[in-house]
Structures are given as structure tokens and as C-alpha cells.
Amino acid sequence: MAELYDRLSRLFAAGHARSDLDLIRTPWDEDDAEYRVSAVLAAITDRPSPGVLLIYRPHTMRSHAGHIAFPGGKVDPGESLEEAAVREAHEEMGIDPAVVRLVGRSDMLRTGTRFEMNPVVALVPGDVIVRPSPVEVADWFEAPLDHVFDPANHVMEPYTFSGRTYDVWTIRWDGHVIWGATAMILINLARRLNWVEATV
């Protein structure tokens, strides 16, 4: 795990030290309204070809029902963002907190559903045991970093909600359609890490 962790940490530190990157922002990022603070875990698998673990929210959920998401949720009183992200990944996916190696916090993103999403990047073993909670996870999959971090796969697509059509960031892989906040967090991470260029 040391080699990939060192590489991720190096790219993470270099990318998050930059102020010249064209990051995706939402209209709510500078809003003074109250947002529910949440933390999500961008769990990267330690493999020769690493991936990121993503889940489908059940259709019974009150918010983001049926969406592809990172494991995560509300930050409890007294918790750090890192603690909340690791706890939620344990509750939702059964990931043992002891095998999670934190890399760092990435860019906060606010949503129109009044969530403040704080991504925490971490490395987990390639053979990590996943036992999803059926109450909070309808399904899960691992998407390869080489694909989701490739700018060629970051596209704007029209989606219609409540009779109105919007262009939203989308990443498609193997029949999965990653869009909205999850796609925007991945795209911002890709721009921070410069993963594809650093791999060449």
C-alpha cells in the first residue's frame, strides 16, 4: 500500500497547493444559507489499476434516492470530517476503519438540496471486504481511476427535472451514469491530482 499511498499523497499535496486550477463550482458555494454538513469517503483501492468505490442510494432514501454516490453522510457533533467519512463508510459498506489510510480533504461542494459535501480521500486495500447495508446501499461498484479521472470522459449532458432541462456534469462507465455532485467531486479531484497526465 505504501507505493500508491505515497504517489496519491504527492499528487494530492501538489494539486491542492495550486490556486490556478479551473475547478467546478456551484451557484450555492458562496451562499450564506444554512447547509447540512456532510462528509463522503473517496475510497481508492490499492491495485495495479486502482479504482474508486461508489454506491447506489436506495430509491427509498429521502434525499438523492437512486443516485450514484460516495459512501457518506451527516457529520455528527464533535466529529471531524475524516471521522464522519470513515464512520459512514463503515456503516454503509462495512469497510473496516482500521484498513482506511487517509490522504486528505478535498474541495467542498454545495448542492441545491442544501448539503455541504466534504470529500475525504483515502486508500483501502485492493481486497477490502465490502458488506453493504441493505438499508443504505442498493448496490455498489468500483470504477477505474484511469477512466473517471480522464478529462475525455467528463461531459455535460442534458437532464430534465420537474419539467426543466439542465446541463449537468456526467461520467459514464460500464453502464453506470455518474452525474451531479458525485461527478463534480470526481472531476475536481481529477483536476487536483492530474492523474492521467501524471501516469503518462
GULUMNU-915823 format. One record per residue: residue number from 1; x, y, z of N, C-alpha, C, CB in turn. Coordinates in steps of 0.1 Angstrom, whole numbers. Glycine has a CB too. Example, Ala and Ser with C-alpha at 12.3 -4.5 7.8 and 13.67 -1.06 7.14 Angstrom:
BEGIN
<atom 1,<132,-57,78>,<123,-45,78>,<132,-33,78>,<113,-45,90>>
<atom 2,<128,-22,71>,<137,-11,71>,<129,0,79>,<141,-6,57>>
END
This chain:
BEGIN
<atom 1,<8,-12,0>,<0,0,0>,<9,13,0>,<-9,0,12>>
<atom 2,<21,11,4>,<30,23,6>,<32,30,-7>,<43,19,12>>
<atom 3,<35,23,-18>,<38,29,-31>,<27,38,-36>,<42,19,-41>>
<atom 4,<15,32,-37>,<3,40,-42>,<0,51,-32>,<-9,31,-44>>
<atom 5,<1,49,-20>,<-2,59,-10>,<7,71,-11>,<-1,53,5>>
<atom 6,<20,68,-13>,<30,79,-15>,<27,87,-28>,<44,73,-15>>
<atom 7,<23,80,-38>,<20,87,-51>,<8,95,-49>,<18,77,-62>>
<atom 8,<-3,90,-44>,<-15,98,-41>,<-12,110,-33>,<-26,89,-35>>
<atom 9,<-5,108,-22>,<-2,119,-13>,<6,130,-20>,<6,114,-1>>
<atom 10,<15,126,-28>,<24,136,-35>,<15,144,-45>,<35,129,-43>>
<atom 11,<7,137,-53>,<-2,144,-63>,<-12,152,-56>,<-9,134,-72>>
<atom 12,<-18,147,-44>,<-28,154,-37>,<-22,167,-31>,<-33,145,-25>>
<atom 13,<-11,166,-25>,<-4,178,-19>,<-1,189,-30>,<8,175,-12>>
<atom 14,<4,184,-41>,<8,193,-52>,<-4,200,-58>,<16,186,-63>>
<atom 15,<-15,192,-61>,<-27,197,-67>,<-35,207,-58>,<-36,186,-71>>
<atom 16,<-35,204,-45>,<-42,212,-35>,<-35,224,-31>,<-46,204,-23>>
<atom 17,<-22,225,-35>,<-14,238,-33>,<-16,248,-44>,<1,234,-31>>
<atom 18,<-23,243,-55>,<-24,252,-66>,<-37,260,-65>,<-25,244,-79>>
<atom 19,<-36,273,-70>,<-48,282,-70>,<-52,285,-84>,<-45,294,-62>>
<atom 20,<-46,279,-94>,<-48,283,-108>,<-57,273,-115>,<-36,285,-115>>
<atom 21,<-62,263,-108>,<-70,253,-115>,<-84,257,-118>,<-70,240,-107>>
<atom 22,<-90,253,-129>,<-104,256,-132>,<-113,245,-126>,<-105,256,-148>>
<atom 23,<-116,248,-113>,<-124,238,-106>,<-139,241,-108>,<-121,239,-91>>
<atom 24,<-147,231,-107>,<-162,232,-108>,<-167,238,-96>,<-169,219,-112>>
<atom 25,<-175,248,-97>,<-182,254,-86>,<-197,253,-88>,<-178,269,-83>>
<atom 26,<-205,255,-78>,<-219,255,-79>,<-224,269,-75>,<-226,244,-71>>
<atom 27,<-237,272,-79>,<-242,286,-75>,<-243,287,-60>,<-255,288,-82>>
<atom 28,<-243,277,-53>,<-245,277,-38>,<-232,278,-30>,<-253,265,-34>>
<atom 29,<-221,277,-37>,<-208,277,-29>,<-206,289,-21>,<-197,275,-39>>
<atom 30,<-210,301,-26>,<-208,313,-18>,<-221,318,-11>,<-204,324,-28>>
<atom 31,<-231,309,-10>,<-244,312,-4>,<-242,313,11>,<-254,302,-8>>
<atom 32,<-250,322,17>,<-249,323,32>,<-260,315,39>,<-251,338,36>>
<atom 33,<-268,308,31>,<-278,299,37>,<-272,288,45>,<-288,294,26>>
<atom 34,<-280,282,53>,<-276,270,62>,<-276,258,54>,<-285,269,74>>
<atom 35,<-265,250,55>,<-263,238,48>,<-261,227,58>,<-252,238,37>>
<atom 36,<-265,215,55>,<-262,203,63>,<-248,198,60>,<-273,192,61>>
<atom 37,<-239,199,69>,<-225,195,67>,<-224,180,66>,<-216,201,78>>
<atom 38,<-219,175,55>,<-217,160,53>,<-203,157,49>,<-227,155,43>>
<atom 39,<-199,145,51>,<-185,141,47>,<-187,128,39>,<-176,138,59>>
<atom 40,<-180,127,28>,<-180,115,20>,<-166,109,18>,<-187,118,6>>
<atom 41,<-165,96,17>,<-152,90,15>,<-150,86,1>,<-151,77,25>>
<atom 42,<-139,92,-5>,<-135,87,-18>,<-124,77,-16>,<-129,100,-27>>
<atom 43,<-129,64,-15>,<-121,53,-12>,<-114,47,-24>,<-129,42,-4>>
<atom 44,<-101,48,-25>,<-94,44,-37>,<-88,30,-34>,<-83,54,-41>>
<atom 45,<-89,21,-42>,<-84,7,-40>,<-70,6,-44>,<-92,-3,-47>>
<atom 46,<-62,-1,-35>,<-48,-3,-38>,<-46,-15,-47>,<-40,-5,-24>>
<atom 47,<-46,-12,-60>,<-44,-22,-70>,<-34,-17,-81>,<-57,-26,-77>>
<atom 48,<-28,-25,-89>,<-20,-20,-100>,<-28,-10,-109>,<-15,-32,-109>>
<atom 49,<-41,-13,-111>,<-51,-4,-117>,<-61,1,-107>,<-57,-10,-130>>
<atom 50,<-58,11,-99>,<-67,15,-88>,<-81,19,-93>,<-61,26,-80>>
<atom 51,<-91,18,-84>,<-104,22,-87>,<-110,30,-75>,<-113,10,-90>>
<atom 52,<-122,35,-76>,<-128,43,-66>,<-142,36,-63>,<-130,58,-69>>
<atom 53,<-145,34,-50>,<-157,27,-46>,<-169,37,-46>,<-155,20,-32>>
<atom 54,<-180,33,-53>,<-192,41,-54>,<-204,32,-51>,<-193,47,-68>>
<atom 55,<-215,39,-46>,<-227,31,-42>,<-239,37,-50>,<-229,32,-27>>
<atom 56,<-249,29,-50>,<-263,34,-54>,<-271,36,-42>,<-269,24,-64>>
<atom 57,<-277,48,-41>,<-286,50,-29>,<-299,43,-32>,<-288,66,-28>>
<atom 58,<-305,37,-22>,<-318,31,-24>,<-329,41,-28>,<-323,24,-11>>
<atom 59,<-339,37,-36>,<-349,46,-40>,<-358,50,-29>,<-358,39,-51>>
<atom 60,<-356,44,-17>,<-364,48,-5>,<-358,59,3>,<-366,36,4>>
<atom 61,<-346,63,-1>,<-340,74,6>,<-347,87,5>,<-325,75,2>>
<atom 62,<-346,96,15>,<-353,109,14>,<-346,118,5>,<-354,115,28>>
<atom 63,<-333,117,4>,<-325,126,-5>,<-316,118,-14>,<-317,137,3>>
<atom 64,<-314,122,-26>,<-305,116,-36>,<-309,101,-38>,<-291,117,-31>>
<atom 65,<-322,98,-38>,<-326,85,-40>,<-323,79,-54>,<-342,84,-38>>
<atom 66,<-317,67,-54>,<-313,61,-67>,<-301,66,-73>,<-325,62,-76>>
<atom 67,<-295,76,-67>,<-283,82,-73>,<-270,74,-70>,<-281,97,-68>>
<atom 68,<-260,76,-79>,<-247,70,-76>,<-240,81,-67>,<-239,68,-89>>
<atom 69,<-234,76,-56>,<-228,85,-46>,<-215,78,-40>,<-238,88,-35>>
<atom 70,<-208,86,-33>,<-197,81,-24>,<-204,77,-11>,<-186,92,-22>>
<atom 71,<-199,67,-4>,<-204,65,9>,<-202,77,18>,<-197,52,16>>
<atom 72,<-212,81,26>,<-210,93,34>,<-223,97,40>,<-204,104,26>>
<atom 73,<-223,108,48>,<-235,113,54>,<-232,124,63>,<-242,102,61>>
<atom 74,<-241,127,72>,<-241,139,81>,<-229,137,91>,<-254,140,88>>
<atom 75,<-223,149,94>,<-213,149,104>,<-219,151,117>,<-202,160,101>>
<atom 76,<-217,141,127>,<-222,142,140>,<-215,153,149>,<-222,128,147>>
<atom 77,<-222,158,159>,<-215,168,168>,<-202,162,173>,<-224,172,179>>
<atom 78,<-191,170,173>,<-179,165,179>,<-170,157,169>,<-181,157,191>>
<atom 79,<-175,154,157>,<-168,146,148>,<-160,155,138>,<-177,137,140>>
<atom 80,<-148,150,134>,<-141,157,123>,<-147,151,110>,<-126,154,124>>
<atom 81,<-144,158,99>,<-149,153,86>,<-143,140,83>,<-145,163,75>>
<atom 82,<-130,137,87>,<-124,124,84>,<-131,113,92>,<-109,125,88>>
<atom 83,<-134,116,105>,<-141,106,113>,<-154,103,108>,<-142,111,128>>
<atom 84,<-162,113,103>,<-175,111,98>,<-175,103,85>,<-182,124,95>>
<atom 85,<-165,106,76>,<-164,99,64>,<-161,84,66>,<-154,105,55>>
<atom 86,<-152,81,75>,<-148,67,78>,<-159,60,85>,<-135,67,86>>
<atom 87,<-166,67,94>,<-177,60,101>,<-188,57,91>,<-183,69,112>>
<atom 88,<-192,66,82>,<-202,64,73>,<-199,53,63>,<-205,77,65>>
<atom 89,<-186,52,59>,<-182,41,50>,<-183,28,57>,<-168,43,45>>
<atom 90,<-181,28,70>,<-182,15,78>,<-197,11,79>,<-176,17,92>>
<atom 91,<-205,21,82>,<-220,19,84>,<-226,14,71>,<-227,31,90>>
<atom 92,<-222,21,60>,<-229,18,47>,<-223,7,39>,<-229,31,39>>
<atom 93,<-210,5,40>,<-204,-5,32>,<-196,-16,40>,<-194,2,23>>
<atom 94,<-196,-14,53>,<-190,-24,61>,<-175,-24,61>,<-194,-38,58>>
<atom 95,<-169,-12,56>,<-154,-11,54>,<-148,-9,68>,<-150,0,45>>
<atom 96,<-139,-18,72>,<-132,-17,85>,<-124,-4,86>,<-123,-30,87>>
<atom 97,<-127,4,96>,<-120,17,97>,<-105,14,98>,<-125,24,109>>
<atom 98,<-101,3,103>,<-87,0,106>,<-79,-1,93>,<-85,-13,114>>
<atom 99,<-85,-4,81>,<-78,-6,69>,<-78,7,60>,<-84,-17,61>>
<atom 100,<-85,18,65>,<-86,30,58>,<-74,39,61>,<-99,38,61>>
<atom 101,<-67,43,50>,<-55,51,52>,<-58,65,45>,<-42,45,46>>
<atom 102,<-60,75,54>,<-64,88,49>,<-53,95,41>,<-68,97,61>>
<atom 103,<-57,102,30>,<-48,110,22>,<-51,125,25>,<-50,107,7>>
<atom 104,<-63,129,25>,<-66,143,29>,<-80,147,24>,<-56,152,23>>
<atom 105,<-84,160,29>,<-97,166,25>,<-95,173,11>,<-101,176,36>>
<atom 106,<-105,171,3>,<-105,178,-9>,<-116,190,-9>,<-108,169,-21>>
<atom 107,<-120,194,-21>,<-128,206,-22>,<-142,204,-18>,<-127,212,-36>>
<atom 108,<-147,213,-9>,<-161,212,-5>,<-170,216,-17>,<-164,222,7>>
<atom 109,<-182,210,-18>,<-191,213,-28>,<-205,214,-22>,<-191,202,-39>>
<atom 110,<-212,224,-25>,<-226,226,-20>,<-236,222,-31>,<-228,240,-15>>
<atom 111,<-247,217,-27>,<-257,212,-36>,<-270,220,-34>,<-260,197,-34>>
<atom 112,<-279,219,-44>,<-291,226,-44>,<-301,220,-34>,<-298,226,-57>>
<atom 113,<-297,208,-29>,<-305,201,-19>,<-301,205,-5>,<-305,186,-20>>
<atom 114,<-292,215,-4>,<-288,221,9>,<-278,212,17>,<-299,225,17>>
<atom 115,<-270,205,9>,<-259,197,16>,<-246,204,13>,<-259,182,11>>
<atom 116,<-237,204,22>,<-223,208,21>,<-215,195,21>,<-218,218,32>>
<atom 117,<-210,191,9>,<-204,178,8>,<-188,180,9>,<-207,171,-6>>
<atom 118,<-182,173,18>,<-168,174,20>,<-161,161,17>,<-165,179,35>>
<atom 119,<-154,160,6>,<-148,147,2>,<-135,145,10>,<-145,147,-13>>
<atom 120,<-134,133,15>,<-121,129,22>,<-116,117,13>,<-124,124,37>>
<atom 121,<-104,119,8>,<-97,109,0>,<-89,99,9>,<-87,116,-10>>
<atom 122,<-90,86,6>,<-84,76,14>,<-80,64,5>,<-93,71,25>>
<atom 123,<-71,57,10>,<-67,44,3>,<-71,32,11>,<-51,44,1>>
<atom 124,<-77,22,4>,<-81,10,11>,<-75,-2,3>,<-97,8,11>>
<atom 125,<-73,-13,10>,<-66,-24,3>,<-74,-29,-9>,<-65,-36,13>>
<atom 126,<-67,-35,-19>,<-74,-40,-31>,<-84,-51,-28>,<-63,-45,-41>>
<atom 127,<-81,-58,-17>,<-90,-69,-13>,<-99,-65,-2>,<-82,-82,-9>>
<atom 128,<-102,-52,0>,<-110,-47,11>,<-124,-55,11>,<-113,-32,9>>
<atom 129,<-128,-59,22>,<-141,-66,24>,<-152,-55,24>,<-141,-75,37>>
<atom 130,<-162,-57,15>,<-173,-48,15>,<-186,-56,18>,<-175,-42,1>>
<atom 131,<-193,-51,29>,<-206,-57,33>,<-216,-46,33>,<-204,-65,47>>
<atom 132,<-222,-43,22>,<-231,-31,22>,<-244,-33,30>,<-235,-28,8>>
<atom 133,<-248,-22,37>,<-260,-22,44>,<-272,-21,34>,<-261,-10,54>>
<atom 134,<-281,-31,35>,<-293,-30,25>,<-302,-18,27>,<-301,-43,26>>
<atom 135,<-301,-12,39>,<-310,-1,42>,<-304,12,35>,<-310,1,58>>
<atom 136,<-291,12,34>,<-285,25,29>,<-278,23,15>,<-275,30,38>>
<atom 137,<-277,11,11>,<-270,8,-2>,<-278,-2,-10>,<-255,3,0>>
<atom 138,<-282,3,-22>,<-289,-6,-31>,<-279,-15,-39>,<-298,2,-41>>
<atom 139,<-268,-10,-42>,<-257,-17,-50>,<-244,-9,-49>,<-262,-19,-65>>
<atom 140,<-233,-15,-53>,<-221,-8,-53>,<-212,-13,-64>,<-213,-9,-39>>
<atom 141,<-202,-5,-68>,<-193,-9,-78>,<-180,-2,-77>,<-199,-7,-92>>
<atom 142,<-169,-6,-84>,<-156,0,-84>,<-153,5,-98>,<-145,-9,-78>>
<atom 143,<-152,18,-99>,<-149,24,-112>,<-134,27,-113>,<-157,37,-114>>
<atom 144,<-128,24,-124>,<-113,26,-125>,<-109,41,-125>,<-108,19,-138>>
<atom 145,<-99,44,-118>,<-94,58,-118>,<-90,63,-131>,<-83,60,-108>>
<atom 146,<-84,54,-139>,<-79,58,-153>,<-91,63,-161>,<-72,47,-159>>
<atom 147,<-103,58,-158>,<-114,62,-166>,<-121,75,-160>,<-125,51,-167>>
<atom 148,<-124,74,-147>,<-132,85,-141>,<-123,98,-139>,<-137,81,-127>>
<atom 149,<-110,96,-139>,<-101,108,-138>,<-97,113,-152>,<-89,105,-130>>
<atom 150,<-101,107,-163>,<-97,111,-176>,<-106,122,-181>,<-98,99,-186>>
<atom 151,<-101,134,-184>,<-109,145,-188>,<-117,142,-200>,<-101,157,-191>>
<atom 152,<-113,133,-209>,<-120,129,-221>,<-134,123,-217>,<-113,119,-229>>
<atom 153,<-135,118,-205>,<-148,112,-201>,<-157,121,-192>,<-145,99,-193>>
<atom 154,<-153,134,-191>,<-161,143,-183>,<-169,152,-193>,<-151,153,-175>>
<atom 155,<-182,149,-194>,<-190,156,-204>,<-203,162,-197>,<-194,146,-215>>
<atom 156,<-208,172,-204>,<-220,178,-199>,<-232,172,-207>,<-220,194,-202>>
<atom 157,<-242,167,-200>,<-253,161,-207>,<-266,167,-201>,<-253,145,-204>>
<atom 158,<-276,168,-210>,<-289,173,-205>,<-297,164,-197>,<-297,178,-217>>
<atom 159,<-302,169,-185>,<-311,161,-177>,<-324,169,-174>,<-304,156,-164>>
<atom 160,<-335,163,-174>,<-348,170,-172>,<-353,167,-158>,<-358,167,-182>>
<atom 161,<-355,178,-150>,<-361,176,-137>,<-373,186,-136>,<-351,179,-125>>
<atom 162,<-384,180,-131>,<-396,189,-129>,<-399,197,-141>,<-394,198,-117>>
<atom 163,<-398,191,-153>,<-402,198,-165>,<-391,208,-170>,<-414,206,-162>>
<atom 164,<-380,209,-163>,<-369,218,-168>,<-357,210,-172>,<-366,229,-158>>
<atom 165,<-350,214,-182>,<-338,207,-186>,<-326,215,-182>,<-338,205,-202>>
<atom 166,<-316,207,-177>,<-303,213,-172>,<-292,205,-178>,<-302,213,-156>>
<atom 167,<-281,212,-180>,<-269,205,-184>,<-261,202,-172>,<-260,214,-194>>
<atom 168,<-257,189,-170>,<-250,185,-157>,<-238,177,-161>,<-259,177,-148>>
<atom 169,<-228,178,-153>,<-216,170,-155>,<-219,155,-153>,<-204,174,-145>>
<atom 170,<-213,147,-162>,<-216,133,-163>,<-204,125,-166>,<-227,130,-173>>
<atom 171,<-202,113,-160>,<-191,104,-163>,<-198,90,-165>,<-180,103,-152>>
<atom 172,<-197,85,-177>,<-203,71,-179>,<-192,61,-179>,<-210,71,-193>>
<atom 173,<-195,49,-173>,<-186,38,-173>,<-194,25,-171>,<-175,39,-162>>
<atom 174,<-192,16,-181>,<-197,2,-180>,<-212,2,-176>,<-189,-6,-169>>
<atom 175,<-220,11,-182>,<-234,11,-180>,<-238,20,-168>,<-239,-2,-177>>
<atom 176,<-229,24,-160>,<-232,33,-149>,<-231,48,-153>,<-222,31,-137>>
<atom 177,<-240,56,-149>,<-241,70,-152>,<-238,78,-139>,<-254,74,-159>>
<atom 178,<-226,83,-138>,<-223,91,-126>,<-225,105,-130>,<-208,88,-122>>
<atom 179,<-233,112,-122>,<-237,126,-126>,<-238,135,-113>,<-249,126,-134>>
<atom 180,<-241,147,-116>,<-243,157,-105>,<-232,158,-95>,<-255,152,-97>>
<atom 181,<-234,159,-82>,<-224,162,-72>,<-213,152,-72>,<-230,163,-59>>
<atom 182,<-216,139,-74>,<-206,129,-74>,<-197,131,-86>,<-212,115,-74>>
<atom 183,<-202,133,-97>,<-194,136,-109>,<-185,148,-107>,<-202,137,-122>>
<atom 184,<-191,159,-102>,<-183,171,-100>,<-172,169,-90>,<-192,182,-95>>
<atom 185,<-174,161,-79>,<-163,159,-70>,<-152,151,-77>,<-168,151,-57>>
<atom 186,<-156,141,-85>,<-146,133,-92>,<-138,142,-102>,<-152,121,-99>>
<atom 187,<-145,150,-108>,<-138,159,-118>,<-129,169,-111>,<-148,167,-127>>
<atom 188,<-133,175,-100>,<-124,183,-93>,<-112,176,-88>,<-131,190,-81>>
<atom 189,<-114,164,-83>,<-103,155,-78>,<-93,152,-90>,<-108,142,-72>>
<atom 190,<-99,149,-102>,<-91,147,-113>,<-82,159,-117>,<-99,143,-125>>
<atom 191,<-88,171,-116>,<-80,183,-119>,<-70,186,-108>,<-90,195,-120>>
<atom 192,<-73,183,-96>,<-63,184,-85>,<-51,175,-86>,<-70,183,-71>>
<atom 193,<-54,162,-89>,<-44,152,-89>,<-37,151,-102>,<-50,138,-86>>
<atom 194,<-43,156,-113>,<-37,155,-126>,<-33,140,-129>,<-25,165,-128>>
<atom 195,<-42,131,-126>,<-39,117,-126>,<-34,112,-139>,<-51,109,-121>>
<atom 196,<-42,115,-150>,<-39,109,-163>,<-25,114,-168>,<-50,113,-173>>
<atom 197,<-23,128,-167>,<-10,133,-171>,<1,128,-163>,<-11,149,-171>>
<atom 198,<-1,126,-150>,<10,121,-142>,<13,106,-144>,<6,122,-127>>
<atom 199,<3,99,-150>,<5,85,-153>,<13,83,-166>,<-8,78,-155>>
<atom 200,<12,93,-175>,<19,91,-189>,<34,91,-187>,<14,103,-198>>
END
